Amino acid sequence: MMQEALPTFIAEAGELLEQMESGLLHIEQDGADTDAVHALFRAVHTLKGSAGLFGLHHIVACAHVAESVLDEVRDGRQAITPALATLLLSVGDYLAALVALAAAGAEPDDACAATGLALGDELQTYLGAGLAPPAAASTVPAAPAAPAATPVRAAGGGHWHLSLRFNADVLRHGMDPLSFLHYLSTFGEIVHCAAVTGALPPLPELDAESSYFGYEVGYRSDADQASIDGAFEFVREDSSICLLPPGSSGADFRHLIELRAAQEHSCIDQLLIQCGSLTPAALEAAMAAATPEAPVRSETPAPSEAAETDPDTRRPPRGARAPEANLIRVDAAKLDQLIDLIGELIIASAGAGLAAQQAAAPALLESATKVTRLVEQVRDSALTLRMVPVGATFNRFQRVVRDVSAELDKDIRLEISGADTELDKTVVEKIADPLTHLVRNAMDHGIEPAAARRAAGKPAHGTVRLNAYHDAGAIVIEVADDGGGLNQQRILAKAAERGLIEAGAQLAERDIYNLIFEPGFSTADAVSNLSGRGVGMDVVKRNIAALRGSIELSSRAGHGTTISIRLPLTLAIIDGFLIGVGQAAYVVPLALVVECIELTAAQAAEANGNHYINLRGEVLPLVRLRQLFGAAPATLRRENVVVIRYGGRRVGLVVDHLMGEFQTVIKPLGKVFSQLRGIGGFTILGNGQVALILNVPELVGRLIRQQAAPESPAA
């Protein structure tokens, strides 16, 4: 049962480690406010508790020491210095590695274990020399002295007594009661455990998935009540957990006996003796005493009340968990399968609509139209499920900027905007690596040293900006820096040195910057951990092109560089506009279409000579798809122009037929056609024919290069 819940733990552990990292970076930048420290402690505490349930001792051991240090921080005995923040970030990295091993079903090797020991030793130095560990008995205020309620200790020495009653559905929820006992043994010793079997039904009525046992446990540990109570955090709300610390009075034990008797109609007095929590004489004295006003030490299912009445309990504040009830985790593969099925449904719906038109049956046509409309709604809802804010990816770069700036000995800060912009999960996952290259390059090549910045009248600290926004049915991600900008002459010299261009060639500014994306190009004078090997920017461009996106670079000497990445919102299903050239059909993303106009005879004559037309006083470059794809000469007298807008530029596509809007299921081209220029995929029409999807970024880029060619023949 616990193994089935392991994937959920892995996912939650990743989120907790992200919270830990972001919390540390927030504290380092903005100071250690109380809420931030509590949130940081809570993330580590929850990770430790979850790992303990699965028997992941390496994670528990490391997280426990980190938790102890953060407890010192919460109590004001330790401050989060830059050195401690760096150490805790390293601990987070180590815990992430252990979680990855757990996900793979592997154990840490000797090198990994040695790393953990070294980190643990470093953390121990922050626990405060001379500070005695908190005494277990001090975690609960002493009961008022009374002659009839003397403290009771077991014959073998005082210890905790835990009275545990789990919900009957605890196994169905993915939790094994024995795993909690196993976790307790990681920071204490179970003296004795007695099972309570009063709820066990007759054998014919036994349900193998239900939990019937209760447990009375004698437990010895130096941990405080918050740590012990925290072990049951995941089942506390629907279980009855009672904790009695060492030195509890006879009234406390009598109250526990009366509570269980009322709940179970049975007496547990002999089990308390078996656990060593009470001696027979102490039990007799406790039951003979008459102190109905004696307080209860700890009764959970009301842990929040216990925490409020117990000033010494240091359990971390619990976050609001109620909203999680409205969320469910869904495997991304299941969403992909759903999108694929909806794609097939769209194709089938288009076929049904075409058949209805051919049959010319009004009732059938109306039904097909209704089905098409419903399919569109289902498609939009399904695609929304895969949309995630890009901010989660952006926030990861806080750590990148921190570490790289320390390595470069530069003061660099990261500014993020547009974090709420949503993008398909698949695109977000594949854009992380290219963004990492760009951010690191901006810090290494773009931002100048502090002395050079002061000399140029700039602030000593540099700034890298990440921004995202929607534009014409696409998302634009910008990576900008306020550094020195690109040196065009140096780029040309390096390009000529590597044989990428001829010496003395005169290139347009755009073409000069595009040399950076050539394989093997680098302007670094020396090879370092960050740059100089000529690997990275060409990979960035190739990866973005694989996402049907484009990348542009602009720079201003002395003011910085901006790299803009334009990506489609989704890689699965889009609203398209169907056009025809000869017998072939093509699809353009509908979001890019501005308008459609008829190409008059005068405009056609002008266009044949100049490859552009005058559209209401503006020059509109034209791309003739018939010539581009080598189709047979046109036999029609009338041609049309589909005006599209991409990246701030307008281009006209000259076509034969305008066939209207079309729900387009994007299917990738096979390896044989992967090098086909100007085509980004294909789709299947309702009649079973194939329509090619135009790669608009590539078409626009080709047109720009053609326009620049007369000005730069050397290119």
MIBA-518236 format. One line per 3 residues: number of its first residue (from 0); for each residue x negated, y, z of C-alpha. Coordinates in nm, 3 decimals. Last residue first. Layout:
BEGIN
NUM	X,Y,Z  ...
//
This chain:
BEGIN
714	-2.610,3.724,-4.667  -2.862,3.893,-4.894  -2.576,4.038,-5.098
711	-2.465,4.253,-4.807  -2.211,4.513,-4.914  -2.062,4.294,-5.186
708	-2.031,4.004,-4.937  -1.849,4.193,-4.659  -1.505,4.150,-4.816
705	-1.571,3.782,-4.881  -1.683,3.732,-4.521  -1.365,3.895,-4.394
702	-1.155,3.671,-4.618  -1.330,3.362,-4.489  -1.269,3.469,-4.130
699	-0.899,3.522,-4.200  -0.869,3.177,-4.357  -1.062,3.019,-4.070
696	-0.844,3.181,-3.805  -0.528,3.082,-4.000  -0.598,2.709,-4.015
693	-0.301,2.621,-4.233  -0.088,2.321,-4.137  -0.046,2.072,-4.421
690	0.300,1.935,-4.500  0.358,1.561,-4.545  0.674,1.417,-4.694
687	0.917,1.202,-4.496  1.229,1.393,-4.598  1.247,1.558,-4.254
684	0.895,1.686,-4.288  0.586,1.529,-4.132  0.310,1.750,-3.994
681	-0.054,1.816,-4.074  -0.370,1.948,-3.919  -0.593,2.255,-3.913
678	-0.651,2.311,-4.286  -0.865,2.599,-4.419  -1.170,2.388,-4.483
675	-1.149,2.007,-4.491  -1.440,1.878,-4.280  -1.218,1.655,-4.063
672	-1.056,1.498,-4.369  -1.219,1.153,-4.344  -1.215,1.176,-3.965
669	-0.836,1.186,-3.965  -0.643,1.510,-3.942  -0.463,1.589,-3.620
666	-0.084,1.588,-3.593  0.101,1.905,-3.500  0.477,1.862,-3.470
663	0.622,2.166,-3.642  0.974,2.290,-3.585  1.046,2.465,-3.916
660	1.145,2.816,-4.011  1.213,2.898,-4.374  1.124,2.754,-4.716
657	0.961,3.056,-4.885  0.835,2.937,-5.223  0.553,3.025,-5.461
654	0.284,3.154,-5.227  0.044,3.453,-5.193  -0.075,3.476,-4.832
651	-0.113,3.841,-4.721  -0.354,3.937,-4.443  -0.319,4.170,-4.148
648	-0.598,4.211,-3.894  -0.569,4.272,-3.517  -0.688,3.922,-3.435
645	-0.428,3.759,-3.657  -0.133,3.913,-3.839  0.042,3.738,-4.125
642	0.218,3.883,-4.429  0.375,3.610,-4.643  0.363,3.728,-5.004
639	0.596,3.590,-5.267  0.560,3.499,-5.633  0.811,3.518,-5.916
636	0.749,3.425,-6.276  0.704,3.059,-6.199  0.474,2.837,-6.405
633	0.177,2.874,-6.172  -0.155,2.718,-6.264  -0.220,2.378,-6.106
630	-0.345,2.379,-5.745  -0.712,2.425,-5.656  -0.665,2.472,-5.281
627	-0.785,2.833,-5.262  -0.657,2.921,-5.607  -0.300,2.822,-5.529
624	-0.332,2.957,-5.175  -0.396,3.306,-5.309  -0.537,3.506,-5.017
621	-0.454,3.876,-5.028  -0.595,4.181,-4.850  -0.330,4.441,-4.756
618	-0.440,4.804,-4.792  -0.193,5.039,-4.625  0.028,5.303,-4.787
615	0.348,5.104,-4.775  0.174,4.784,-4.880  -0.087,4.866,-5.145
612	-0.216,4.535,-5.273  -0.534,4.330,-5.240  -0.740,4.082,-5.437
609	-0.867,4.360,-5.669  -0.814,4.239,-6.024  -0.544,3.980,-5.978
606	-0.388,4.196,-5.708  -0.322,4.487,-5.942  -0.144,4.265,-6.194
603	0.053,4.100,-5.915  0.145,4.438,-5.769  0.279,4.552,-6.105
600	0.471,4.226,-6.155  0.624,4.253,-5.808  0.516,4.027,-5.520
597	0.828,3.970,-5.311  0.789,4.037,-4.944  0.777,3.829,-4.624
594	0.718,3.978,-4.280  0.499,3.963,-3.969  0.424,3.591,-3.950
591	0.174,3.502,-3.675  0.434,3.373,-3.427  0.575,3.147,-3.699
588	0.257,2.942,-3.714  0.198,2.881,-4.089  0.299,2.551,-4.249
585	0.221,2.426,-4.599  0.415,2.235,-4.864  0.274,2.105,-5.192
582	0.460,2.066,-5.522  0.352,2.407,-5.652  0.274,2.622,-5.350
579	0.542,2.602,-5.082  0.594,2.773,-4.747  0.728,2.650,-4.414
576	0.714,2.883,-4.115  0.627,2.709,-3.792  0.751,2.696,-3.434
573	0.489,2.494,-3.252  0.441,2.147,-3.108  0.127,1.983,-2.965
570	-0.190,2.191,-2.939  -0.040,2.468,-2.730  -0.092,2.838,-2.670
567	-0.329,2.866,-2.965  -0.672,3.011,-2.883  -0.854,3.339,-2.941
564	-1.190,3.375,-2.770  -1.328,3.725,-2.736  -1.690,3.791,-2.642
561	-1.766,4.138,-2.505  -2.115,4.282,-2.468  -2.257,4.564,-2.261
558	-2.299,4.939,-2.237  -2.661,5.009,-2.327  -2.619,4.912,-2.690
555	-2.258,4.834,-2.768  -2.155,4.480,-2.841  -1.879,4.284,-3.009
552	-1.847,3.910,-3.046  -1.568,3.703,-3.195  -1.458,3.346,-3.133
549	-1.187,3.148,-3.309  -0.939,2.881,-3.214  -0.804,2.562,-3.365
546	-0.913,2.375,-3.049  -1.194,2.207,-3.244  -1.304,2.557,-3.349
543	-1.348,2.639,-2.981  -1.570,2.336,-2.930  -1.781,2.419,-3.235
540	-1.826,2.782,-3.131  -1.934,2.685,-2.780  -2.166,2.415,-2.912
537	-2.337,2.676,-3.133  -2.367,2.897,-2.825  -2.514,2.624,-2.606
534	-2.851,2.493,-2.710  -3.130,2.718,-2.829  -3.360,2.603,-2.550
531	-3.417,2.946,-2.397  -3.151,2.958,-2.133  -3.036,2.881,-1.781
528	-3.284,2.640,-1.627  -3.560,2.831,-1.801  -3.739,2.833,-2.136
525	-3.930,3.152,-2.207  -3.893,3.445,-2.446  -3.516,3.406,-2.474
522	-3.376,3.521,-2.810  -3.221,3.184,-2.893  -3.097,3.017,-3.212
519	-3.119,2.638,-3.238  -2.781,2.594,-3.402  -2.632,2.926,-3.527
516	-2.389,3.097,-3.292  -2.621,3.390,-3.224  -2.639,3.451,-3.600
513	-2.275,3.562,-3.576  -2.394,3.887,-3.417  -2.591,3.980,-3.726
510	-2.301,3.885,-3.952  -2.067,4.119,-3.765  -2.317,4.406,-3.784
507	-2.351,4.367,-4.162  -2.676,4.220,-4.279  -2.986,4.364,-4.444
504	-3.252,4.099,-4.502  -3.609,4.207,-4.425  -3.732,3.852,-4.375
501	-3.494,3.599,-4.524  -3.235,3.447,-4.296  -3.209,3.139,-4.072
498	-3.576,3.061,-4.114  -3.656,3.046,-3.745  -3.871,3.361,-3.753
495	-3.611,3.535,-3.971  -3.343,3.466,-3.710  -3.571,3.581,-3.429
492	-3.644,3.907,-3.611  -3.279,3.966,-3.694  -3.174,3.909,-3.332
489	-3.448,4.143,-3.210  -3.333,4.410,-3.453  -2.973,4.377,-3.339
486	-3.050,4.416,-2.969  -2.734,4.304,-2.791  -2.585,4.497,-2.502
483	-2.768,4.632,-2.197  -2.535,4.495,-1.936  -2.175,4.579,-1.849
480	-2.050,4.227,-1.914  -1.748,4.085,-2.092  -1.591,3.742,-2.132
477	-1.251,3.779,-2.294  -0.982,3.515,-2.328  -0.711,3.576,-2.586
474	-0.400,3.360,-2.589  -0.199,3.311,-2.905  0.156,3.378,-3.020
471	0.076,3.729,-3.139  -0.134,3.831,-2.838  -0.119,3.691,-2.488
468	-0.370,3.798,-2.224  -0.679,3.671,-2.043  -0.966,3.860,-1.880
465	-1.295,3.753,-1.727  -1.534,4.033,-1.636  -1.902,4.014,-1.546
462	-2.035,4.304,-1.344  -2.387,4.414,-1.261  -2.502,4.557,-0.930
459	-2.755,4.841,-0.919  -2.493,5.083,-1.052  -2.593,5.237,-1.386
456	-2.803,5.545,-1.457  -3.032,5.370,-1.705  -3.320,5.371,-1.454
453	-3.087,5.226,-1.194  -2.996,4.945,-1.431  -3.359,4.871,-1.510
450	-3.444,4.849,-1.140  -3.146,4.621,-1.068  -3.244,4.370,-1.335
447	-3.036,4.379,-1.656  -2.709,4.192,-1.708  -2.664,4.057,-2.061
444	-2.917,3.780,-2.117  -2.897,3.581,-1.791  -2.561,3.692,-1.652
441	-2.384,3.704,-1.986  -2.544,3.374,-2.083  -2.413,3.210,-1.766
438	-2.062,3.343,-1.831  -2.066,3.230,-2.195  -2.192,2.880,-2.124
435	-1.938,2.832,-1.844  -1.661,2.957,-2.073  -1.750,2.690,-2.327
432	-1.733,2.423,-2.052  -1.394,2.533,-1.912  -1.219,2.560,-2.252
429	-1.140,2.190,-2.283  -0.944,2.163,-1.958  -0.745,2.481,-2.025
426	-0.656,2.364,-2.378  -0.516,2.035,-2.247  -0.325,2.214,-1.972
423	-0.152,2.438,-2.226  -0.197,2.803,-2.134  -0.038,3.044,-1.890
420	-0.155,3.398,-1.814  -0.133,3.447,-1.437  -0.509,3.511,-1.407
417	-0.482,3.813,-1.638  -0.768,3.986,-1.462  -1.084,3.859,-1.294
414	-1.390,4.059,-1.187  -1.713,3.879,-1.105  -2.005,4.046,-0.931
411	-2.376,4.033,-1.006  -2.664,4.136,-0.778  -2.962,3.979,-0.952
408	-3.228,3.745,-0.815  -3.181,3.513,-1.115  -3.116,3.210,-0.894
405	-2.900,3.414,-0.656  -2.702,3.553,-0.951  -2.662,3.197,-1.080
402	-2.523,3.067,-0.751  -2.271,3.345,-0.690  -2.162,3.373,-1.052
399	-2.100,2.999,-1.076  -1.913,2.996,-0.744  -1.678,3.273,-0.852
396	-1.659,3.092,-1.185  -1.417,2.838,-1.046  -1.163,3.117,-1.004
393	-1.130,3.154,-1.381  -1.016,2.794,-1.424  -0.741,2.831,-1.163
390	-0.655,3.168,-1.318  -0.565,3.009,-1.652  -0.216,2.949,-1.522
387	-0.073,2.611,-1.624  0.160,2.514,-1.911  0.216,2.141,-1.944
384	0.567,2.142,-1.797  0.658,2.439,-2.017  0.602,2.220,-2.323
381	0.871,1.983,-2.199  1.122,2.262,-2.142  1.060,2.414,-2.487
378	1.093,2.074,-2.655  1.413,1.990,-2.469  1.560,2.323,-2.577
375	1.457,2.265,-2.940  1.605,1.915,-2.927  1.933,2.064,-2.805
372	1.942,2.302,-3.102  1.864,2.024,-3.347  2.137,1.805,-3.197
369	2.389,2.087,-3.237  2.285,2.141,-3.598  2.318,1.768,-3.671
366	2.666,1.766,-3.520  2.772,2.064,-3.733  2.630,1.903,-4.048
363	2.816,1.580,-3.974  3.143,1.767,-3.930  3.085,1.975,-4.246
360	2.991,1.676,-4.468  2.773,1.795,-4.756  2.599,1.454,-4.762
357	2.273,1.620,-4.868  2.297,1.869,-4.585  2.370,1.595,-4.330
354	2.076,1.391,-4.460  1.848,1.693,-4.415  1.973,1.741,-4.059
351	1.915,1.375,-3.977  1.561,1.394,-4.114  1.490,1.707,-3.908
348	1.623,1.529,-3.599  1.395,1.232,-3.666  1.092,1.463,-3.692
345	1.193,1.645,-3.374  1.248,1.315,-3.192  0.900,1.199,-3.296
342	0.756,1.514,-3.143  0.968,1.462,-2.832  0.816,1.116,-2.800
339	0.464,1.259,-2.828  0.543,1.528,-2.570  0.672,1.264,-2.327
336	0.359,1.051,-2.379  0.142,1.353,-2.305  0.345,1.420,-1.991
333	0.294,1.061,-1.882  -0.080,1.091,-1.942  -0.087,1.401,-1.721
330	0.030,1.188,-1.429  0.311,1.364,-1.249  0.288,1.498,-0.896
327	0.617,1.612,-0.748  0.716,1.949,-0.614  1.030,2.061,-0.431
324	0.923,1.895,-0.106  0.599,2.090,-0.134  0.798,2.403,-0.047
321	0.832,2.277,0.313  0.460,2.254,0.385  0.410,2.600,0.531
318	0.058,2.575,0.664  -0.012,2.435,1.006  -0.229,2.641,1.234
315	-0.537,2.441,1.327  -0.509,2.246,1.652  -0.694,2.424,1.930
312	-0.491,2.324,2.232  -0.605,2.539,2.524  -0.294,2.756,2.529
309	-0.055,2.461,2.555  0.304,2.582,2.542  0.282,2.683,2.175
306	0.096,2.369,2.071  0.344,2.147,2.245  0.631,2.327,2.069
303	0.465,2.273,1.733  0.412,1.910,1.816  0.783,1.839,1.864
300	0.792,1.481,1.737  0.549,1.472,1.944  0.558,1.471,2.318
297	0.251,1.600,2.492  0.200,1.657,2.859  0.562,1.658,2.985
294	0.612,1.878,3.288  0.725,1.758,3.631  1.068,1.896,3.734
291	1.216,1.554,3.802  0.963,1.496,4.081  1.087,1.192,4.275
288	0.798,0.953,4.322  0.871,0.581,4.352  0.807,0.522,3.981
285	0.465,0.690,3.999  0.363,0.514,4.319  0.453,0.173,4.177
282	0.265,0.250,3.857  -0.039,0.366,4.054  -0.036,0.044,4.252
279	-0.006,-0.168,3.941  -0.297,0.021,3.781  -0.225,0.258,3.497
276	-0.391,0.337,3.163  -0.564,0.002,3.151  -0.381,-0.089,2.831
273	-0.230,-0.395,3.000  -0.104,-0.174,3.286  0.069,0.059,3.041
270	0.216,-0.246,2.868  0.366,-0.357,3.201  0.551,-0.026,3.234
267	0.690,-0.036,2.881  1.056,-0.080,2.972  1.328,-0.149,2.719
264	1.647,0.017,2.599  1.450,0.149,2.301  1.507,0.523,2.304
261	1.623,0.567,2.664  1.362,0.323,2.794  1.097,0.495,2.583
258	1.175,0.832,2.743  1.200,0.688,3.096  0.858,0.525,3.064
255	0.709,0.845,2.922  0.859,1.049,3.207  0.714,0.808,3.461
252	0.373,0.843,3.298  0.390,1.223,3.317  0.518,1.217,3.673
249	0.226,0.996,3.775  -0.006,1.273,3.670  -0.231,1.276,3.367
246	-0.603,1.262,3.450  -0.706,1.152,3.104  -0.475,1.286,2.835
243	-0.122,1.158,2.763  -0.022,1.169,2.397  0.328,1.087,2.272
240	0.400,1.035,1.901  0.758,0.983,1.781  0.771,0.968,1.402
237	0.945,1.167,1.128  0.751,1.495,1.149  0.428,1.348,1.281
234	0.362,1.113,0.991  0.098,1.306,0.791  -0.044,1.494,1.090
231	-0.102,1.180,1.296  -0.479,1.216,1.323  -0.424,1.582,1.406
228	-0.295,1.485,1.753  -0.634,1.334,1.830  -0.825,1.635,1.698
225	-0.593,1.888,1.863  -0.603,1.701,2.194  -0.978,1.737,2.225
222	-1.230,1.472,2.130  -1.438,1.308,2.402  -1.269,0.976,2.332
219	-1.131,0.670,2.512  -0.798,0.530,2.394  -0.549,0.300,2.563
216	-0.282,0.234,2.305  0.087,0.149,2.325  0.210,0.064,1.977
213	0.548,0.036,1.809  0.630,-0.229,1.554  0.924,-0.238,1.313
210	0.782,-0.101,0.987  0.986,-0.171,0.676  0.860,-0.301,0.342
207	0.885,-0.671,0.434  1.248,-0.633,0.538  1.343,-0.887,0.808
204	1.713,-0.973,0.827  1.665,-1.351,0.792  1.383,-1.334,1.053
201	1.589,-1.170,1.325  1.507,-0.801,1.371  1.188,-0.654,1.530
198	1.283,-0.334,1.717  1.168,-0.468,2.057  0.827,-0.566,1.925
195	0.601,-0.316,2.103  0.240,-0.401,2.019  -0.035,-0.352,2.277
192	-0.367,-0.187,2.192  -0.657,-0.181,2.437  -0.970,0.028,2.486
189	-0.960,0.186,2.139  -1.287,0.379,2.122  -1.337,0.729,1.983
186	-1.430,0.934,1.679  -1.406,0.677,1.395  -1.182,0.447,1.603
183	-0.896,0.691,1.565  -0.909,0.633,1.188  -0.855,0.260,1.230
180	-0.559,0.326,1.456  -0.414,0.549,1.187  -0.485,0.285,0.922
177	-0.287,0.033,1.128  0.029,0.236,1.073  -0.010,0.200,0.691
174	0.106,0.507,0.499  0.235,0.504,0.139  0.578,0.652,0.206
171	0.733,0.308,0.174  0.509,0.193,0.458  0.631,0.475,0.684
168	0.995,0.389,0.617  1.069,0.253,0.968  0.932,0.573,1.121
165	0.634,0.520,1.349  0.652,0.490,1.727  0.320,0.553,1.899
162	0.249,0.590,2.273  -0.111,0.701,2.310  -0.286,0.690,2.648
159	-0.610,0.881,2.683  -0.885,0.762,2.913  -0.989,0.768,3.278
156	-1.219,0.502,3.419  -1.212,0.121,3.441  -0.944,0.110,3.709
153	-0.730,0.358,3.521  -0.679,0.704,3.669  -0.367,0.858,3.820
150	-0.340,1.216,3.936  -0.119,1.259,4.243  0.248,1.333,4.193
147	0.431,1.288,4.526  0.223,1.538,4.719  0.258,1.801,4.448
144	-0.006,2.007,4.272  0.124,2.185,3.968  0.024,1.998,3.653
141	-0.317,2.073,3.509  -0.328,2.252,3.178  -0.409,2.025,2.883
138	-0.734,2.030,2.686  -0.946,2.036,3.000  -0.923,1.660,3.056
135	-1.106,1.592,2.733  -1.405,1.798,2.832  -1.523,2.032,2.558
132	-1.877,1.957,2.448  -2.133,2.154,2.644  -2.283,2.456,2.471
129	-2.656,2.454,2.542  -2.760,2.477,2.177  -2.487,2.598,1.947
126	-2.321,2.386,1.681  -2.511,2.564,1.405  -2.818,2.336,1.418
123	-2.586,2.037,1.376  -2.494,2.159,1.029  -2.852,2.118,0.911
120	-2.867,1.765,1.049  -2.539,1.678,0.878  -2.666,1.814,0.546
117	-2.976,1.596,0.575  -2.771,1.291,0.669  -2.539,1.345,0.373
114	-2.829,1.381,0.132  -2.977,1.059,0.268  -2.646,0.882,0.206
111	-2.646,1.002,-0.155  -3.004,0.881,-0.206  -2.924,0.545,-0.048
108	-2.622,0.485,-0.270  -2.269,0.595,-0.186  -2.006,0.323,-0.242
105	-1.803,0.284,-0.561  -1.429,0.250,-0.627  -1.443,0.511,-0.901
102	-1.207,0.743,-0.714  -1.409,0.685,-0.397  -1.727,0.781,-0.581
99	-1.559,1.101,-0.704  -1.450,1.175,-0.347  -1.810,1.130,-0.230
96	-1.934,1.371,-0.497  -1.670,1.626,-0.393  -1.784,1.586,-0.032
93	-2.142,1.662,-0.137  -2.032,1.971,-0.328  -1.833,2.089,-0.028
90	-2.134,2.031,0.196  -2.341,2.242,-0.042  -2.079,2.517,-0.010
87	-2.103,2.479,0.367  -2.481,2.527,0.351  -2.453,2.838,0.133
84	-2.192,2.984,0.368  -2.419,2.906,0.665  -2.712,3.088,0.501
81	-2.494,3.385,0.404  -2.378,3.406,0.767  -2.045,3.270,0.880
78	-2.054,3.369,1.246  -2.063,3.131,1.543  -1.918,3.142,1.894
75	-1.608,3.331,1.782  -1.367,3.047,1.858  -1.280,3.004,1.491
72	-1.650,2.996,1.396  -1.723,2.726,1.653  -1.431,2.529,1.510
69	-1.588,2.580,1.168  -1.902,2.407,1.296  -1.696,2.118,1.433
66	-1.507,2.087,1.105  -1.836,2.065,0.914  -1.947,1.787,1.150
63	-1.619,1.602,1.102  -1.621,1.654,0.724  -1.954,1.472,0.694
60	-1.848,1.176,0.907  -1.499,1.151,0.757  -1.630,1.157,0.400
57	-1.882,0.882,0.473  -1.620,0.681,0.664  -1.370,0.653,0.378
54	-1.136,0.417,0.565  -0.831,0.527,0.369  -0.659,0.689,0.665
51	-0.987,0.850,0.763  -1.010,1.025,0.429  -0.674,1.193,0.488
48	-0.776,1.314,0.833  -1.109,1.449,0.715  -0.951,1.626,0.418
45	-0.687,1.780,0.643  -0.950,1.913,0.882  -1.166,2.052,0.602
42	-0.872,2.239,0.447  -0.739,2.352,0.785  -1.076,2.497,0.886
39	-1.090,2.705,0.567  -0.732,2.824,0.613  -0.806,2.915,0.975
36	-1.116,3.109,0.868  -0.923,3.296,0.598  -0.639,3.382,0.834
33	-0.874,3.515,1.100  -1.071,3.747,0.874  -1.427,3.648,0.787
30	-1.550,3.920,0.554  -1.463,4.026,0.201  -1.738,3.872,-0.015
27	-1.862,3.585,0.201  -1.516,3.516,0.339  -1.366,3.501,-0.010
24	-1.648,3.277,-0.133  -1.595,3.044,0.163  -1.220,3.032,0.105
21	-1.264,2.966,-0.268  -1.492,2.673,-0.190  -1.269,2.525,0.080
18	-0.956,2.573,-0.129  -1.126,2.395,-0.419  -1.224,2.117,-0.178
15	-0.862,2.090,-0.065  -0.739,2.071,-0.423  -0.985,1.795,-0.508
12	-0.885,1.607,-0.194  -0.520,1.634,-0.296  -0.591,1.468,-0.631
9	-0.805,1.194,-0.477  -0.548,1.136,-0.201  -0.272,1.095,-0.458
6	-0.488,0.849,-0.651  -0.539,0.653,-0.323  -0.166,0.605,-0.253
3	-0.153,0.269,-0.428  -0.462,0.167,-0.236  -0.279,0.242,0.090
0	0.000,0.000,0.000
//
